[in-house]
Structures are given as structure tokens and as C-alpha cells.
Amino acid sequence: MELFNQVNLKQFETLKYIMNNVQDDHIMCKINCELRTDKIDAPFYLDTEFSISHCTGTYNKGILHAMDVFRHHRMYNIKEEKYIEIKTILDKTFSDDDKNINREKTEDYDIINIEVLEVSDLKAIFEKYEDFFNIIDDLA
């Protein structure tokens, strides 16, 4: 496990690299960011996860073959000040007008779910929300 102590994989930087080097226009990408305050053992935490899937063809409007290509999940225990900073950024950054984004928000949690089916849509998400992704990557 010493190898993992020496490597600091920046989650969204890795996703951006994959996005910019994929040779197919059709990939399915799901990004989930969950900011919570309702656990006793870790009162302020953030979970981030993304997954990429690929469909290699269709047959009579059905999927011929689909596969998971990559999945990355990271969990952060954060201090209250960082929690407040991220929550403020979520409120300023994400609105209800983006069709690719679903946001669920209560007093104890704030969940952002992003789903795209095309590389061009993923690039647009990165252009629009790059500051947010950089802030999350800087936590690592």
C-alpha cells in the first residue's frame, strides 16, 4: 500500500484527461458529489465518484454491448470551514437550469448528480463547472 501513499490521483483532472483523449464521441459519464453533515463519526464529509461506460453498438435500437470503462470514488473527512466553503460554492455554481444535472438538497446534505451521454456534453460541463472541479481536486 506504500505505492498509494506516494500517488495523489486528482479525480477530475484524470476525468478531463480521459475526456480529451477518447476517440469515440459516445460515452456515458456519471459524476456524483455528495456533501453531508449528518454522520456522528465524521460530521463533515464529501464523497465524489465518477464512472464512464461505453456502448460499442446498437442492434434494432437496443444495446449490443456495453461495458464499464473506469470508476473512481473518493471520500473526504473535512473540517467545518471547508464544508461551509464547498456548500457556498455549490449554491453559487449549480442551478436548476442545466438538463444534465440533478440536485437534491436538504439541511443535512447536498447531492449533485451529473449524467452525460456524449463527450461534447462532458466538455461543456467541464467548461461551465471547471472551478468547482478544481476546488475538489485541490482537497486531495
C-alpha positions in Angstrom: 0.0 0.0 0.0 3.0 2.3 0.1 2.5 3.0 -3.6 -0.8 4.7 -2.9 0.8 6.9 -0.3 3.1 8.3 -3.0 0.5 8.8 -5.7 -2.1 11.6 -5.5 -4.6 11.0 -8.2 -6.6 14.1 -8.9 -10.0 12.8 -9.7 -11.4 15.4 -12.1 -8.1 16.1 -13.7 -8.0 12.4 -14.6 -11.5 12.5 -16.0 -10.6 15.6 -18.0 -7.6 13.8 -19.5 -9.8 10.8 -20.4 -12.4 13.1 -22.0 -9.7 14.9 -24.1 -8.2 11.6 -25.3 -11.1 9.4 -26.0 -11.6 8.6 -29.7 -15.3 8.0 -29.6 -18.0 10.6 -29.3 -20.4 8.4 -27.4 -19.6 7.7 -23.8 -21.8 7.7 -20.8 -20.4 9.6 -17.8 -21.9 9.9 -14.3 -20.5 12.3 -11.7 -21.8 12.3 -8.2 -20.8 14.7 -5.5 -22.3 14.3 -2.0 -21.7 16.8 0.8 -23.1 15.7 4.1 -23.2 16.7 7.8 -25.4 14.0 9.3 -22.9 11.4 10.5 -21.8 11.2 14.1 -18.3 9.7 13.5 -17.5 12.1 10.6 -19.7 15.2 11.0 -18.5 16.9 7.8 -17.7 14.9 4.7 -17.7 14.8 1.0 -18.0 11.8 -1.3 -17.1 12.2 -5.0 -17.4 9.5 -7.6 -17.4 9.3 -11.4 -17.9 6.4 -13.8 -17.5 6.0 -17.5 -19.4 3.5 -19.6 -19.1 2.8 -23.3 -21.6 1.2 -25.8 -20.0 -0.4 -28.8 -23.0 -0.6 -31.0 -26.8 -0.9 -31.3 -29.0 -3.6 -32.7 -32.6 -2.7 -33.6 -32.4 0.3 -31.2 -31.0 -1.9 -28.4 -27.6 -2.0 -26.9 -25.4 -4.7 -28.4 -22.6 -4.4 -25.9 -22.0 -2.0 -23.0 -19.1 -2.0 -20.6 -17.9 -0.1 -17.6 -14.6 1.5 -18.6 -13.5 3.4 -15.4 -14.8 4.2 -12.0 -13.2 6.3 -9.3 -14.6 7.0 -5.8 -13.0 9.3 -3.2 -14.2 10.0 0.3 -13.1 13.1 2.3 -13.5 13.9 6.0 -13.3 17.7 6.0 -13.3 20.4 8.6 -16.3 22.6 9.2 -14.7 25.6 7.5 -14.0 23.6 4.3 -17.6 22.2 4.4 -19.0 25.8 4.5 -16.8 26.8 1.7 -17.8 23.9 -0.5 -21.5 24.4 0.3 -21.3 28.1 -0.6 -19.6 27.2 -3.9 -22.3 24.6 -4.7 -25.0 27.2 -4.0 -23.3 29.8 -6.3 -22.3 27.3 -9.0 -25.2 24.9 -9.6 -28.7 26.0 -10.6 -31.7 24.1 -11.8 -31.4 25.2 -15.4 -29.0 22.5 -16.6 -30.7 19.4 -18.0 -27.7 17.2 -17.3 -27.7 18.0 -13.6 -29.9 16.8 -10.8 -29.5 18.4 -7.4 -31.0 17.1 -4.2 -30.6 19.4 -1.2 -31.7 19.4 2.5 -30.3 20.9 5.6 -28.0 17.8 6.2 -26.9 17.0 2.6 -26.4 18.4 -0.8 -26.0 15.9 -3.7 -25.1 16.8 -7.3 -25.7 14.1 -10.0 -24.4 14.8 -13.5 -25.1 12.5 -16.4 -24.0 12.9 -19.9 -24.1 10.7 -23.0 -21.7 12.5 -25.3 -18.1 13.7 -25.0 -19.2 17.1 -26.2 -21.7 17.4 -23.3 -19.0 16.4 -20.9 -16.7 19.0 -22.3 -19.4 21.6 -21.9 -19.9 20.5 -18.2 -16.2 20.9 -17.6 -16.1 24.4 -19.2 -19.0 25.5 -17.1 -18.0 24.0 -13.8 -14.2 23.8 -14.0 -13.7 26.0 -10.9 -15.8 23.6 -8.8 -13.9 20.5 -10.1 -10.6 22.2 -9.4 -11.6 23.0 -5.8 -12.5 19.4 -5.2 -9.2 18.2 -6.8 -7.3 20.6 -4.6 -8.6 18.7 -1.5 -6.5 15.7 -2.4 
